[in-house]
């Protein structure tokens, strides 16, 4: 349960990144680099205390995607995301 709650914090970071003015594809997807996600999570203090924080971040993004909160297409260097 705690992991799911922490995953919502990552969702908050992703939503913040989606709110930044950036180019959107016709289908509404926006590219977010893994570096942007990582730095956003670091600033939010989401990943402290995990042994392999980058892998945990990616697992948390998958939890949010599986829960239907975001759509995501994985590509080299990041993901195309829509809310």
N, C-alpha and C positions, 0 to 999 in steps of 0.2 A: 504494500500500500504506500509506503513512504517513497518508493521509487517512482510511482505514478504521480505523486504530489510534486516531487522534484522535477519530473518531466513537464509538468505544467509551468514551471519556472522557465524551462527551455522554450516552451511554447510562447511565453511572454517575450523572451528575447527575439524569437523569430518574428512575432507580430510587430515588435518595435522596428526590426529591420525592414519588414514589408511596408511600414509607414513612411520610410525614407523615400524621397522622390527618386525614382529610378525607372528605367525602361521596362515596359511590360510587353509580353507577347500578345498576340491577338486573343489567345485563349485565357488571358489574365495571369499567367505565370510570370514570376519575377525571379531572376537569378540571384542567389545568395551564396557567396563563397564560403567554404568551410572556415577560412581564416576569419571572416566577419562573424560567423556563428561562434567560433572559439573565443574571439576577443569579447564579444557581447556577453557570453556566459562567464568569462573571467571577471569582467567588470561587475556583473550581477552577483558574483560569488556563488554561483550555482554548483560548480564542480569541485569545490574544496573538499578534501577528505577522501577522495577516490584515488585508488592506486594507479589506474590508467584512465585519466579524465577524458581524453579525446574519444576513446572508445565508448565510454559511458555517455558522453554527449550524443554520439551517433545512435546509441541504443535508445536514449530518451527521445530523440527526434523520431525514431521509428515508432515508439509507443504513441506519440502524439499523432503520427500519420495513421497508425492502425486504429486509433480511436476516432478517426474521421474528422479531426480538427483542422488538418491541412491536407492538401494534395501535394505530392512531391514526385519529381522525376530526378533521379540521381544521374549526374554527369561528372566528368573529370573536373576536379577542383571545386565542386559545390553541388548545389541542387537548384532546380527550378521549382519554386514553391508558390502555392496560392492558398488563400484562406477560404 
